Amino acid sequence: MATKLNGMLNLSKIPKELITTNKNGDKVIYVDIVPNKDGADQYGNTHSIQLYDKATKKVTYLGNVKPFEFGGKGQDGAPSNGSKSDDLPF
């Protein structure tokens, strides 16, 4: 089964000066996805998402990601094969 990384970004922490325009005219930011030194934290996060500002040599932390296995079961262990559950309230 394949594994993807799942997480969130705190968009309010992105410095406006790090938003650039690519050759297609799209607004972009370049991020670093860094593995945690000690492996997974208490929430299962294995990587962090960061911005590096070359001008100030500062790192801005944007969020965490953790592995999410898909293919056999849906999120929270719910069946993903389309079978209906009998405990629905309607």
PDB file of N, CA, C and O in Angstrom:
ATOM      1  N   MET A   1       0.822  -1.178   0.000  1.00  0.00           N
ATOM      2  CA  MET A   1       0.000   0.000   0.000  1.00  0.00           C
ATOM      3  C   MET A   1       0.874   1.253   0.000  1.00  0.00           C
ATOM      4  O   MET A   1       1.947   1.282   0.602  1.00  0.00           O
ATOM      5  N   ALA A   2       0.406   2.250  -0.665  1.00  0.00           N
ATOM      6  CA  ALA A   2       1.139   3.505  -0.753  1.00  0.00           C
ATOM      7  C   ALA A   2       0.921   4.348   0.498  1.00  0.00           C
ATOM      8  O   ALA A   2      -0.094   4.208   1.180  1.00  0.00           O
ATOM      9  N   THR A   3       1.867   5.214   0.792  1.00  0.00           N
ATOM     10  CA  THR A   3       1.766   6.125   1.924  1.00  0.00           C
ATOM     11  C   THR A   3       1.965   7.535   1.430  1.00  0.00           C
ATOM     12  O   THR A   3       2.874   7.807   0.647  1.00  0.00           O
ATOM     13  N   LYS A   4       1.109   8.436   1.890  1.00  0.00           N
ATOM     14  CA  LYS A   4       1.292   9.847   1.570  1.00  0.00           C
ATOM     15  C   LYS A   4       1.488  10.602   2.874  1.00  0.00           C
ATOM     16  O   LYS A   4       1.208  10.076   3.951  1.00  0.00           O
ATOM     17  N   LEU A   5       1.969  11.832   2.776  1.00  0.00           N
ATOM     18  CA  LEU A   5       2.105  12.682   3.947  1.00  0.00           C
ATOM     19  C   LEU A   5       0.917  13.622   3.988  1.00  0.00           C
ATOM     20  O   LEU A   5       0.529  14.190   2.967  1.00  0.00           O
ATOM     21  N   ASN A   6       0.342  13.783   5.167  1.00  0.00           N
ATOM     22  CA  ASN A   6      -0.850  14.577   5.350  1.00  0.00           C
ATOM     23  C   ASN A   6      -0.604  15.588   6.461  1.00  0.00           C
ATOM     24  O   ASN A   6      -0.060  15.224   7.504  1.00  0.00           O
ATOM     25  N   GLY A   7      -0.982  16.828   6.272  1.00  0.00           N
ATOM     26  CA  GLY A   7      -0.775  17.823   7.309  1.00  0.00           C
ATOM     27  C   GLY A   7      -1.442  19.131   6.973  1.00  0.00           C
ATOM     28  O   GLY A   7      -2.339  19.182   6.132  1.00  0.00           O
ATOM     29  N   MET A   8      -1.004  20.204   7.635  1.00  0.00           N
ATOM     30  CA  MET A   8      -1.580  21.514   7.396  1.00  0.00           C
ATOM     31  C   MET A   8      -0.502  22.582   7.358  1.00  0.00           C
ATOM     32  O   MET A   8       0.578  22.424   7.926  1.00  0.00           O
ATOM     33  N   LEU A   9      -0.822  23.674   6.674  1.00  0.00           N
ATOM     34  CA  LEU A   9       0.056  24.838   6.608  1.00  0.00           C
ATOM     35  C   LEU A   9      -0.637  26.010   7.275  1.00  0.00           C
ATOM     36  O   LEU A   9      -1.835  26.217   7.079  1.00  0.00           O
ATOM     37  N   ASN A  10       0.098  26.777   8.058  1.00  0.00           N
ATOM     38  CA  ASN A  10      -0.424  28.003   8.643  1.00  0.00           C
ATOM     39  C   ASN A  10      -0.105  29.135   7.673  1.00  0.00           C
ATOM     40  O   ASN A  10       0.991  29.694   7.714  1.00  0.00           O
ATOM     41  N   LEU A  11      -1.043  29.473   6.808  1.00  0.00           N
ATOM     42  CA  LEU A  11      -0.817  30.460   5.758  1.00  0.00           C
ATOM     43  C   LEU A  11      -0.603  31.864   6.303  1.00  0.00           C
ATOM     44  O   LEU A  11       0.016  32.693   5.636  1.00  0.00           O
ATOM     45  N   SER A  12      -1.102  32.147   7.501  1.00  0.00           N
ATOM     46  CA  SER A  12      -0.931  33.484   8.068  1.00  0.00           C
ATOM     47  C   SER A  12       0.513  33.759   8.471  1.00  0.00           C
ATOM     48  O   SER A  12       0.866  34.912   8.717  1.00  0.00           O
ATOM     49  N   LYS A  13       1.357  32.729   8.544  1.00  0.00           N
ATOM     50  CA  LYS A  13       2.763  32.916   8.910  1.00  0.00           C
ATOM     51  C   LYS A  13       3.676  33.165   7.705  1.00  0.00           C
ATOM     52  O   LYS A  13       4.869  33.408   7.886  1.00  0.00           O
ATOM     53  N   ILE A  14       3.147  33.110   6.494  1.00  0.00           N
ATOM     54  CA  ILE A  14       3.979  33.285   5.303  1.00  0.00           C
ATOM     55  C   ILE A  14       4.291  34.763   5.116  1.00  0.00           C
ATOM     56  O   ILE A  14       3.382  35.567   4.910  1.00  0.00           O
ATOM     57  N   PRO A  15       5.569  35.128   5.187  1.00  0.00           N
ATOM     58  CA  PRO A  15       5.939  36.525   4.940  1.00  0.00           C
ATOM     59  C   PRO A  15       5.654  36.903   3.484  1.00  0.00           C
ATOM     60  O   PRO A  15       6.012  36.165   2.566  1.00  0.00           O
ATOM     61  N   LYS A  16       5.018  38.037   3.280  1.00  0.00           N
ATOM     62  CA  LYS A  16       4.618  38.470   1.930  1.00  0.00           C
ATOM     63  C   LYS A  16       5.824  38.594   0.994  1.00  0.00           C
ATOM     64  O   LYS A  16       5.702  38.351  -0.206  1.00  0.00           O
ATOM     65  N   GLU A  17       6.980  38.967   1.532  1.00  0.00           N
ATOM     66  CA  GLU A  17       8.159  39.141   0.673  1.00  0.00           C
ATOM     67  C   GLU A  17       8.707  37.818   0.137  1.00  0.00           C
ATOM     68  O   GLU A  17       9.537  37.822  -0.772  1.00  0.00           O
ATOM     69  N   LEU A  18       8.253  36.678   0.689  1.00  0.00           N
ATOM     70  CA  LEU A  18       8.700  35.379   0.188  1.00  0.00           C
ATOM     71  C   LEU A  18       7.767  34.809  -0.877  1.00  0.00           C
ATOM     72  O   LEU A  18       8.054  33.759  -1.451  1.00  0.00           O
ATOM     73  N   ILE A  19       6.667  35.483  -1.143  1.00  0.00           N
ATOM     74  CA  ILE A  19       5.766  35.078  -2.228  1.00  0.00           C
ATOM     75  C   ILE A  19       6.314  35.675  -3.516  1.00  0.00           C
ATOM     76  O   ILE A  19       6.445  36.892  -3.644  1.00  0.00           O
ATOM     77  N   THR A  20       6.631  34.807  -4.464  1.00  0.00           N
ATOM     78  CA  THR A  20       7.232  35.244  -5.722  1.00  0.00           C
ATOM     79  C   THR A  20       6.336  34.851  -6.892  1.00  0.00           C
ATOM     80  O   THR A  20       5.307  34.202  -6.706  1.00  0.00           O
ATOM     81  N   THR A  21       6.730  35.242  -8.078  1.00  0.00           N
ATOM     82  CA  THR A  21       5.986  34.901  -9.292  1.00  0.00           C
ATOM     83  C   THR A  21       6.846  33.984 -10.149  1.00  0.00           C
ATOM     84  O   THR A  21       8.015  34.277 -10.396  1.00  0.00           O
ATOM     85  N   ASN A  22       6.269  32.874 -10.603  1.00  0.00           N
ATOM     86  CA  ASN A  22       7.033  31.957 -11.451  1.00  0.00           C
ATOM     87  C   ASN A  22       6.916  32.384 -12.917  1.00  0.00           C
ATOM     88  O   ASN A  22       6.296  33.402 -13.223  1.00  0.00           O
ATOM     89  N   LYS A  23       7.515  31.602 -13.820  1.00  0.00           N
ATOM     90  CA  LYS A  23       7.552  31.979 -15.238  1.00  0.00           C
ATOM     91  C   LYS A  23       6.177  31.982 -15.895  1.00  0.00           C
ATOM     92  O   LYS A  23       5.997  32.588 -16.951  1.00  0.00           O
ATOM     93  N   ASN A  24       5.196  31.303 -15.276  1.00  0.00           N
ATOM     94  CA  ASN A  24       3.836  31.296 -15.809  1.00  0.00           C
ATOM     95  C   ASN A  24       2.987  32.434 -15.244  1.00  0.00           C
ATOM     96  O   ASN A  24       1.820  32.582 -15.606  1.00  0.00           O
ATOM     97  N   GLY A  25       3.576  33.232 -14.359  1.00  0.00           N
ATOM     98  CA  GLY A  25       2.848  34.337 -13.751  1.00  0.00           C
ATOM     99  C   GLY A  25       2.065  33.953 -12.509  1.00  0.00           C
ATOM    100  O   GLY A  25       1.300  34.765 -11.989  1.00  0.00           O
ATOM    101  N   ASP A  26       2.242  32.721 -12.021  1.00  0.00           N
ATOM    102  CA  ASP A  26       1.549  32.270 -10.821  1.00  0.00           C
ATOM    103  C   ASP A  26       2.292  32.731  -9.576  1.00  0.00           C
ATOM    104  O   ASP A  26       3.520  32.804  -9.574  1.00  0.00           O
ATOM    105  N   LYS A  27       1.546  33.045  -8.508  1.00  0.00           N
ATOM    106  CA  LYS A  27       2.139  33.375  -7.212  1.00  0.00           C
ATOM    107  C   LYS A  27       2.542  32.067  -6.544  1.00  0.00           C
ATOM    108  O   LYS A  27       1.726  31.153  -6.423  1.00  0.00           O
ATOM    109  N   VAL A  28       3.812  31.972  -6.107  1.00  0.00           N
ATOM    110  CA  VAL A  28       4.320  30.743  -5.510  1.00  0.00           C
ATOM    111  C   VAL A  28       5.190  31.047  -4.293  1.00  0.00           C
ATOM    112  O   VAL A  28       5.682  32.163  -4.123  1.00  0.00           O
ATOM    113  N   ILE A  29       5.366  30.030  -3.454  1.00  0.00           N
ATOM    114  CA  ILE A  29       6.369  30.057  -2.408  1.00  0.00           C
ATOM    115  C   ILE A  29       7.141  28.749  -2.513  1.00  0.00           C
ATOM    116  O   ILE A  29       6.601  27.726  -2.934  1.00  0.00           O
ATOM    117  N   TYR A  30       8.377  28.795  -2.134  1.00  0.00           N
ATOM    118  CA  TYR A  30       9.209  27.595  -2.127  1.00  0.00           C
ATOM    119  C   TYR A  30       9.361  27.145  -0.682  1.00  0.00           C
ATOM    120  O   TYR A  30       9.803  27.915   0.171  1.00  0.00           O
ATOM    121  N   VAL A  31       8.996  25.898  -0.410  1.00  0.00           N
ATOM    122  CA  VAL A  31       9.022  25.372   0.948  1.00  0.00           C
ATOM    123  C   VAL A  31      10.047  24.254   1.059  1.00  0.00           C
ATOM    124  O   VAL A  31      10.422  23.627   0.069  1.00  0.00           O
ATOM    125  N   ASP A  32      10.485  24.024   2.278  1.00  0.00           N
ATOM    126  CA  ASP A  32      11.348  22.893   2.605  1.00  0.00           C
ATOM    127  C   ASP A  32      10.536  21.936   3.467  1.00  0.00           C
ATOM    128  O   ASP A  32       9.876  22.356   4.418  1.00  0.00           O
ATOM    129  N   ILE A  33      10.586  20.654   3.133  1.00  0.00           N
ATOM    130  CA  ILE A  33       9.959  19.627   3.956  1.00  0.00           C
ATOM    131  C   ILE A  33      11.100  18.874   4.622  1.00  0.00           C
ATOM    132  O   ILE A  33      11.879  18.187   3.962  1.00  0.00           O
ATOM    133  N   VAL A  34      11.185  19.016   5.946  1.00  0.00           N
ATOM    134  CA  VAL A  34      12.340  18.557   6.699  1.00  0.00           C
ATOM    135  C   VAL A  34      11.928  17.423   7.639  1.00  0.00           C
ATOM    136  O   VAL A  34      10.983  17.583   8.412  1.00  0.00           O
ATOM    137  N   PRO A  35      12.627  16.267   7.585  1.00  0.00           N
ATOM    138  CA  PRO A  35      12.312  15.195   8.534  1.00  0.00           C
ATOM    139  C   PRO A  35      12.706  15.600   9.953  1.00  0.00           C
ATOM    140  O   PRO A  35      13.726  16.257  10.160  1.00  0.00           O
ATOM    141  N   ASN A  36      11.887  15.199  10.927  1.00  0.00           N
ATOM    142  CA  ASN A  36      12.209  15.472  12.326  1.00  0.00           C
ATOM    143  C   ASN A  36      13.437  14.672  12.734  1.00  0.00           C
ATOM    144  O   ASN A  36      13.582  13.514  12.344  1.00  0.00           O
ATOM    145  N   LYS A  37      14.314  15.277  13.511  1.00  0.00           N
ATOM    146  CA  LYS A  37      15.551  14.613  13.940  1.00  0.00           C
ATOM    147  C   LYS A  37      15.285  13.348  14.747  1.00  0.00           C
ATOM    148  O   LYS A  37      15.971  12.340  14.584  1.00  0.00           O
ATOM    149  N   ASP A  38      14.282  13.411  15.618  1.00  0.00           N
ATOM    150  CA  ASP A  38      14.014  12.301  16.528  1.00  0.00           C
ATOM    151  C   ASP A  38      12.893  11.390  16.052  1.00  0.00           C
ATOM    152  O   ASP A  38      12.335  10.636  16.849  1.00  0.00           O
ATOM    153  N   GLY A  39      12.555  11.443  14.773  1.00  0.00           N
ATOM    154  CA  GLY A  39      11.460  10.629  14.260  1.00  0.00           C
ATOM    155  C   GLY A  39      10.125  11.271  14.566  1.00  0.00           C
ATOM    156  O   GLY A  39      10.018  12.497  14.613  1.00  0.00           O
ATOM    157  N   ALA A  40       9.105  10.453  14.773  1.00  0.00           N
ATOM    158  CA  ALA A  40       7.750  10.962  15.003  1.00  0.00           C
ATOM    159  C   ALA A  40       7.622  11.602  16.380  1.00  0.00           C
ATOM    160  O   ALA A  40       8.209  11.133  17.355  1.00  0.00           O
ATOM    161  N   ASP A  41       6.838  12.690  16.446  1.00  0.00           N
ATOM    162  CA  ASP A  41       6.565  13.318  17.734  1.00  0.00           C
ATOM    163  C   ASP A  41       5.358  12.648  18.391  1.00  0.00           C
ATOM    164  O   ASP A  41       4.890  11.614  17.914  1.00  0.00           O
ATOM    165  N   GLN A  42       4.860  13.217  19.465  1.00  0.00           N
ATOM    166  CA  GLN A  42       3.760  12.593  20.207  1.00  0.00           C
ATOM    167  C   GLN A  42       2.460  12.520  19.409  1.00  0.00           C
ATOM    168  O   GLN A  42       1.559  11.764  19.772  1.00  0.00           O
ATOM    169  N   TYR A  43       2.348  13.295  18.326  1.00  0.00           N
ATOM    170  CA  TYR A  43       1.150  13.280  17.486  1.00  0.00           C
ATOM    171  C   TYR A  43       1.349  12.477  16.203  1.00  0.00           C
ATOM    172  O   TYR A  43       0.444  12.406  15.372  1.00  0.00           O
ATOM    173  N   GLY A  44       2.516  11.877  16.036  1.00  0.00           N
ATOM    174  CA  GLY A  44       2.804  11.089  14.848  1.00  0.00           C
ATOM    175  C   GLY A  44       3.387  11.882  13.694  1.00  0.00           C
ATOM    176  O   GLY A  44       3.602  11.331  12.614  1.00  0.00           O
ATOM    177  N   ASN A  45       3.651  13.180  13.904  1.00  0.00           N
ATOM    178  CA  ASN A  45       4.238  14.013  12.850  1.00  0.00           C
ATOM    179  C   ASN A  45       5.691  13.618  12.628  1.00  0.00           C
ATOM    180  O   ASN A  45       6.465  13.515  13.580  1.00  0.00           O
ATOM    181  N   THR A  46       6.058  13.397  11.371  1.00  0.00           N
ATOM    182  CA  THR A  46       7.410  12.950  11.051  1.00  0.00           C
ATOM    183  C   THR A  46       8.232  14.006  10.316  1.00  0.00           C
ATOM    184  O   THR A  46       9.456  13.893  10.241  1.00  0.00           O
ATOM    185  N   HIS A  47       7.566  15.041   9.769  1.00  0.00           N
ATOM    186  CA  HIS A  47       8.241  16.084   9.002  1.00  0.00           C
ATOM    187  C   HIS A  47       7.650  17.445   9.343  1.00  0.00           C
ATOM    188  O   HIS A  47       6.509  17.537   9.797  1.00  0.00           O
ATOM    189  N   SER A  48       8.424  18.495   9.123  1.00  0.00           N
ATOM    190  CA  SER A  48       7.890  19.844   9.259  1.00  0.00           C
ATOM    191  C   SER A  48       8.038  20.577   7.929  1.00  0.00           C
ATOM    192  O   SER A  48       8.904  20.250   7.117  1.00  0.00           O
ATOM    193  N   ILE A  49       7.179  21.572   7.721  1.00  0.00           N
ATOM    194  CA  ILE A  49       7.223  22.378   6.510  1.00  0.00           C
ATOM    195  C   ILE A  49       7.726  23.759   6.906  1.00  0.00           C
ATOM    196  O   ILE A  49       7.176  24.397   7.804  1.00  0.00           O
ATOM    197  N   GLN A  50       8.780  24.217   6.226  1.00  0.00           N
ATOM    198  CA  GLN A  50       9.446  25.458   6.600  1.00  0.00           C
ATOM    199  C   GLN A  50       9.744  26.299   5.375  1.00  0.00           C
ATOM    200  O   GLN A  50       9.855  25.791   4.260  1.00  0.00           O
ATOM    201  N   LEU A  51       9.872  27.606   5.609  1.00  0.00           N
ATOM    202  CA  LEU A  51      10.351  28.546   4.591  1.00  0.00           C
ATOM    203  C   LEU A  51      11.703  29.052   5.045  1.00  0.00           C
ATOM    204  O   LEU A  51      11.912  29.293   6.234  1.00  0.00           O
ATOM    205  N   TYR A  52      12.616  29.214   4.114  1.00  0.00           N
ATOM    206  CA  TYR A  52      13.922  29.780   4.447  1.00  0.00           C
ATOM    207  C   TYR A  52      14.080  31.090   3.693  1.00  0.00           C
ATOM    208  O   TYR A  52      13.995  31.123   2.465  1.00  0.00           O
ATOM    209  N   ASP A  53      14.311  32.162   4.429  1.00  0.00           N
ATOM    210  CA  ASP A  53      14.528  33.478   3.840  1.00  0.00           C
ATOM    211  C   ASP A  53      16.031  33.693   3.710  1.00  0.00           C
ATOM    212  O   ASP A  53      16.724  33.864   4.713  1.00  0.00           O
ATOM    213  N   LYS A  54      16.539  33.684   2.478  1.00  0.00           N
ATOM    214  CA  LYS A  54      17.973  33.831   2.241  1.00  0.00           C
ATOM    215  C   LYS A  54      18.489  35.196   2.685  1.00  0.00           C
ATOM    216  O   LYS A  54      19.622  35.313   3.154  1.00  0.00           O
ATOM    217  N   ALA A  55      17.661  36.227   2.539  1.00  0.00           N
ATOM    218  CA  ALA A  55      18.093  37.586   2.878  1.00  0.00           C
ATOM    219  C   ALA A  55      18.342  37.737   4.375  1.00  0.00           C
ATOM    220  O   ALA A  55      19.350  38.317   4.779  1.00  0.00           O
ATOM    221  N   THR A  56      17.438  37.225   5.197  1.00  0.00           N
ATOM    222  CA  THR A  56      17.574  37.377   6.645  1.00  0.00           C
ATOM    223  C   THR A  56      18.165  36.140   7.312  1.00  0.00           C
ATOM    224  O   THR A  56      18.490  36.162   8.499  1.00  0.00           O
ATOM    225  N   LYS A  57      18.304  35.063   6.542  1.00  0.00           N
ATOM    226  CA  LYS A  57      18.801  33.778   7.045  1.00  0.00           C
ATOM    227  C   LYS A  57      17.943  33.270   8.203  1.00  0.00           C
ATOM    228  O   LYS A  57      18.454  32.720   9.179  1.00  0.00           O
ATOM    229  N   LYS A  58      16.625  33.465   8.074  1.00  0.00           N
ATOM    230  CA  LYS A  58      15.687  32.996   9.091  1.00  0.00           C
ATOM    231  C   LYS A  58      14.782  31.926   8.510  1.00  0.00           C
ATOM    232  O   LYS A  58      14.452  31.936   7.324  1.00  0.00           O
ATOM    233  N   VAL A  59      14.389  31.003   9.375  1.00  0.00           N
ATOM    234  CA  VAL A  59      13.471  29.929   9.003  1.00  0.00           C
ATOM    235  C   VAL A  59      12.101  30.248   9.602  1.00  0.00           C
ATOM    236  O   VAL A  59      11.992  30.586  10.781  1.00  0.00           O
ATOM    237  N   THR A  60      11.061  30.136   8.779  1.00  0.00           N
ATOM    238  CA  THR A  60       9.689  30.298   9.245  1.00  0.00           C
ATOM    239  C   THR A  60       9.025  28.935   9.236  1.00  0.00           C
ATOM    240  O   THR A  60       8.944  28.280   8.197  1.00  0.00           O
ATOM    241  N   TYR A  61       8.551  28.512  10.395  1.00  0.00           N
ATOM    242  CA  TYR A  61       7.880  27.227  10.546  1.00  0.00           C
ATOM    243  C   TYR A  61       6.426  27.379  10.126  1.00  0.00           C
ATOM    244  O   TYR A  61       5.732  28.271  10.614  1.00  0.00           O
ATOM    245  N   LEU A  62       5.956  26.517   9.224  1.00  0.00           N
ATOM    246  CA  LEU A  62       4.582  26.611   8.717  1.00  0.00           C
ATOM    247  C   LEU A  62       3.655  25.498   9.189  1.00  0.00           C
ATOM    248  O   LEU A  62       2.443  25.704   9.253  1.00  0.00           O
ATOM    249  N   GLY A  63       4.185  24.331   9.520  1.00  0.00           N
ATOM    250  CA  GLY A  63       3.320  23.239   9.953  1.00  0.00           C
ATOM    251  C   GLY A  63       4.030  21.904   9.964  1.00  0.00           C
ATOM    252  O   GLY A  63       5.231  21.816   9.708  1.00  0.00           O
ATOM    253  N   ASN A  64       3.270  20.868  10.266  1.00  0.00           N
ATOM    254  CA  ASN A  64       3.770  19.495  10.355  1.00  0.00           C
ATOM    255  C   ASN A  64       3.024  18.597   9.390  1.00  0.00           C
ATOM    256  O   ASN A  64       1.914  18.912   8.961  1.00  0.00           O
ATOM    257  N   VAL A  65       3.642  17.475   9.050  1.00  0.00           N
ATOM    258  CA  VAL A  65       2.978  16.427   8.280  1.00  0.00           C
ATOM    259  C   VAL A  65       3.299  15.082   8.900  1.00  0.00           C
ATOM    260  O   VAL A  65       4.312  14.912   9.579  1.00  0.00           O
ATOM    261  N   LYS A  66       2.406  14.123   8.649  1.00  0.00           N
ATOM    262  CA  LYS A  66       2.630  12.770   9.134  1.00  0.00           C
ATOM    263  C   LYS A  66       2.164  11.782   8.082  1.00  0.00           C
ATOM    264  O   LYS A  66       1.351  12.130   7.227  1.00  0.00           O
ATOM    265  N   PRO A  67       2.664  10.562   8.130  1.00  0.00           N
ATOM    266  CA  PRO A  67       2.264   9.563   7.144  1.00  0.00           C
ATOM    267  C   PRO A  67       0.791   9.222   7.279  1.00  0.00           C
ATOM    268  O   PRO A  67       0.245   9.167   8.381  1.00  0.00           O
ATOM    269  N   PHE A  68       0.167   8.996   6.152  1.00  0.00           N
ATOM    270  CA  PHE A  68      -1.235   8.590   6.090  1.00  0.00           C
ATOM    271  C   PHE A  68      -1.308   7.447   5.109  1.00  0.00           C
ATOM    272  O   PHE A  68      -1.067   7.627   3.915  1.00  0.00           O
ATOM    273  N   GLU A  69      -1.643   6.266   5.608  1.00  0.00           N
ATOM    274  CA  GLU A  69      -1.704   5.096   4.748  1.00  0.00           C
ATOM    275  C   GLU A  69      -3.094   4.990   4.138  1.00  0.00           C
ATOM    276  O   GLU A  69      -4.098   5.092   4.842  1.00  0.00           O
ATOM    277  N   PHE A  70      -3.147   4.789   2.850  1.00  0.00           N
ATOM    278  CA  PHE A  70      -4.440   4.639   2.203  1.00  0.00           C
ATOM    279  C   PHE A  70      -4.434   3.423   1.311  1.00  0.00           C
ATOM    280  O   PHE A  70      -3.380   2.902   0.946  1.00  0.00           O
ATOM    281  N   GLY A  71      -5.627   2.977   0.964  1.00  0.00           N
ATOM    282  CA  GLY A  71      -5.742   1.816   0.096  1.00  0.00           C
ATOM    283  C   GLY A  71      -6.599   0.737   0.705  1.00  0.00           C
ATOM    284  O   GLY A  71      -7.460   0.189   0.016  1.00  0.00           O
ATOM    285  N   GLY A  72      -6.403   0.403   1.978  1.00  0.00           N
ATOM    286  CA  GLY A  72      -7.169  -0.659   2.594  1.00  0.00           C
ATOM    287  C   GLY A  72      -8.354  -0.165   3.384  1.00  0.00           C
ATOM    288  O   GLY A  72      -9.437  -0.747   3.318  1.00  0.00           O
ATOM    289  N   LYS A  73      -8.160   0.906   4.133  1.00  0.00           N
ATOM    290  CA  LYS A  73      -9.218   1.455   4.961  1.00  0.00           C
ATOM    291  C   LYS A  73      -9.294   2.947   4.728  1.00  0.00           C
ATOM    292  O   LYS A  73      -8.311   3.582   4.344  1.00  0.00           O
ATOM    293  N   GLY A  74     -10.467   3.496   4.963  1.00  0.00           N
ATOM    294  CA  GLY A  74     -10.637   4.938   4.895  1.00  0.00           C
ATOM    295  C   GLY A  74     -10.088   5.581   6.151  1.00  0.00           C
ATOM    296  O   GLY A  74      -9.586   4.895   7.042  1.00  0.00           O
ATOM    297  N   GLN A  75     -10.181   6.875   6.220  1.00  0.00           N
ATOM    298  CA  GLN A  75      -9.702   7.599   7.388  1.00  0.00           C
ATOM    299  C   GLN A  75     -10.504   7.172   8.606  1.00  0.00           C
ATOM    300  O   GLN A  75     -11.696   6.886   8.489  1.00  0.00           O
ATOM    301  N   ASP A  76      -9.878   7.124   9.763  1.00  0.00           N
ATOM    302  CA  ASP A  76     -10.472   6.726  11.030  1.00  0.00           C
ATOM    303  C   ASP A  76     -10.944   5.278  11.025  1.00  0.00           C
ATOM    304  O   ASP A  76     -11.787   4.905  11.842  1.00  0.00           O
ATOM    305  N   GLY A  77     -10.419   4.454  10.121  1.00  0.00           N
ATOM    306  CA  GLY A  77     -10.736   3.044  10.113  1.00  0.00           C
ATOM    307  C   GLY A  77     -12.089   2.701   9.508  1.00  0.00           C
ATOM    308  O   GLY A  77     -12.535   1.558   9.608  1.00  0.00           O
ATOM    309  N   ALA A  78     -12.745   3.665   8.888  1.00  0.00           N
ATOM    310  CA  ALA A  78     -14.047   3.395   8.267  1.00  0.00           C
ATOM    311  C   ALA A  78     -13.849   2.546   7.024  1.00  0.00           C
ATOM    312  O   ALA A  78     -12.842   2.695   6.331  1.00  0.00           O
ATOM    313  N   PRO A  79     -14.800   1.649   6.724  1.00  0.00           N
ATOM    314  CA  PRO A  79     -14.654   0.839   5.518  1.00  0.00           C
ATOM    315  C   PRO A  79     -14.681   1.713   4.275  1.00  0.00           C
ATOM    316  O   PRO A  79     -15.481   2.646   4.190  1.00  0.00           O
ATOM    317  N   SER A  80     -13.821   1.425   3.313  1.00  0.00           N
ATOM    318  CA  SER A  80     -13.766   2.226   2.091  1.00  0.00           C
ATOM    319  C   SER A  80     -14.285   1.462   0.884  1.00  0.00           C
ATOM    320  O   SER A  80     -14.147   1.933  -0.245  1.00  0.00           O
ATOM    321  N   ASN A  81     -14.878   0.298   1.096  1.00  0.00           N
ATOM    322  CA  ASN A  81     -15.331  -0.517  -0.027  1.00  0.00           C
ATOM    323  C   ASN A  81     -16.756  -0.200  -0.446  1.00  0.00           C
ATOM    324  O   ASN A  81     -17.336  -0.951  -1.231  1.00  0.00           O
ATOM    325  N   GLY A  82     -17.342   0.885   0.048  1.00  0.00           N
ATOM    326  CA  GLY A  82     -18.667   1.289  -0.353  1.00  0.00           C
ATOM    327  C   GLY A  82     -19.776   0.580   0.402  1.00  0.00           C
ATOM    328  O   GLY A  82     -20.950   0.835   0.134  1.00  0.00           O
ATOM    329  N   SER A  83     -19.443  -0.311   1.346  1.00  0.00           N
ATOM    330  CA  SER A  83     -20.484  -0.980   2.106  1.00  0.00           C
ATOM    331  C   SER A  83     -21.145   0.009   3.066  1.00  0.00           C
ATOM    332  O   SER A  83     -20.496   0.898   3.617  1.00  0.00           O
ATOM    333  N   LYS A  84     -22.461  -0.174   3.249  1.00  0.00           N
ATOM    334  CA  LYS A  84     -23.203   0.725   4.123  1.00  0.00           C
ATOM    335  C   LYS A  84     -23.245   0.150   5.517  1.00  0.00           C
ATOM    336  O   LYS A  84     -23.283  -1.065   5.711  1.00  0.00           O
ATOM    337  N   SER A  85     -23.238   1.051   6.490  1.00  0.00           N
ATOM    338  CA  SER A  85     -23.325   0.644   7.878  1.00  0.00           C
ATOM    339  C   SER A  85     -24.781   0.642   8.316  1.00  0.00           C
ATOM    340  O   SER A  85     -25.572   1.440   7.814  1.00  0.00           O
ATOM    341  N   ASP A  86     -25.153  -0.239   9.245  1.00  0.00           N
ATOM    342  CA  ASP A  86     -26.534  -0.321   9.730  1.00  0.00           C
ATOM    343  C   ASP A  86     -26.809   0.653  10.861  1.00  0.00           C
ATOM    344  O   ASP A  86     -27.952   0.748  11.308  1.00  0.00           O
ATOM    345  N   ASP A  87     -25.816   1.377  11.339  1.00  0.00           N
ATOM    346  CA  ASP A  87     -26.034   2.255  12.488  1.00  0.00           C
ATOM    347  C   ASP A  87     -26.257   3.714  12.078  1.00  0.00           C
ATOM    348  O   ASP A  87     -26.010   4.615  12.879  1.00  0.00           O
ATOM    349  N   LEU A  88     -26.718   3.964  10.852  1.00  0.00           N
ATOM    350  CA  LEU A  88     -27.001   5.321  10.409  1.00  0.00           C
ATOM    351  C   LEU A  88     -28.298   5.819  11.046  1.00  0.00           C
ATOM    352  O   LEU A  88     -29.243   5.045  11.203  1.00  0.00           O
ATOM    353  N   PRO A  89     -28.357   7.095  11.413  1.00  0.00           N
ATOM    354  CA  PRO A  89     -29.540   7.607  12.084  1.00  0.00           C
ATOM    355  C   PRO A  89     -30.722   7.882  11.158  1.00  0.00           C
ATOM    356  O   PRO A  89     -31.755   8.347  11.639  1.00  0.00           O
ATOM    357  N   PHE A  90     -30.623   7.619   9.859  1.00  0.00           N
ATOM    358  CA  PHE A  90     -31.741   7.872   8.936  1.00  0.00           C
ATOM    359  C   PHE A  90     -32.009   6.676   8.053  1.00  0.00           C
ATOM    360  O   PHE A  90     -32.913   6.714   7.219  1.00  0.00           O
TER     361      PHE A  90
END
